Amino acid sequence: MIYLLVYVDDIGCNSILLHRLITLLQSEFKLRDLGSVHFFLSIEVKPTAMGILLSQHKYAFDIIQRAGMASCKLVDTPISTSTKIGIVLGTLHSNPTWYR
């Protein structure tokens, strides 16, 4: 029994059984084997000795670049730890899409 999960037209395979399945599918459908997965739904996939490592580092960095914050100074805590934050009356943010 084979269960096949296909996202768009991306199929990764390592075994003889999967190679045979891909050959059979290629005889019926237009598809191509892109090899091992590197990115899937904005998640970077890296093989390691213990399995695979999933990371969203590139995704987060792309968001920072789009927001124009790539050259900002890095800090461990991006807010003052000594200032008390209170309730501000009125509009908190003129464009809420920038902080979502």
N, C-alpha and C positions, 0 to 999 in steps of 0.2 A: 504494500500500500504506500502510495506517495502523496503527500500533501504539498501543494505548490502555492506559494504566496508570491504574487507578482505585483510590483509597484511600477506603474507605467510600463516600461519594457525592459526592466532590469532584473536579471536572474543571475545569481552567483552560484558556482558549483565547484565541487572538489572530488566527487566520487564517480566511479564508472557508471553507476545507475543514473546519476543526474546527467552525465554526458549523453547517455542513450536517450533519456527523456528530452533533452534539448534538441538532439538530432531529429527525433520524432516530431517535436513541435515545429522545428524549422521546415519540415516537409509540408506542414499545414498552414503555418503562419509566418509572416515576415518578422523575424527577430534576430538579434545578435547577442552573443555572449560577451559582456563587457569585463569579465574576469572578477577578481575579488572586489568587494565593496570598499570604497574609500569614504564616501559621503552618502548619507541617507536621511532625508527629511531634516536637513541642517545639522545633523550629528556626524562628527568625524569618527571614523572607525579605524583603529590602529591595532594590528596584530601584535601580541606580546608573547613571551614564553609561557605565561600563565593563562592565556586566552586572548580576549580582545579588550581594548580600552576605548570607551566611548567618551567623547569630549565635545563641548560646544564652544571651545575657545575661538575658533574662526568665526562662528556665528555671532558671538558677543563682540568680537573685534570689528566685524562688519557694521554692527549697529553703532558702535562708538564712532567709526569713521563717517557713517551717514549723518550722525548728529553733529559732526564737526568737532569732536572732542578728542581726536587721536593725539594731539600735541599737548593735552592738558597734563598738569603735574599729578603724579600718582601719589596717593595717600592711603594709609591702612584703614583709617576711619574717615569717610568723606563728609563728616559733619563735626562741629566742635563738641567735645565731650563735656565741656564746662558750662556752656550756655543752656539756659532753660528755654524750652520751646513752649510757647503759650498759644492760645487760640487767637487768631487774627480775624477781625470782622471784615467782611467784604469778600471780594474775589481772591482766591488763593493763587490761582494760576490763570493767566490770560489765554494760554494755549495748552490745554491738558494733554494733547497728544504727545508733547515733548517728554512727559514723565511717565507715560504708560509703556 
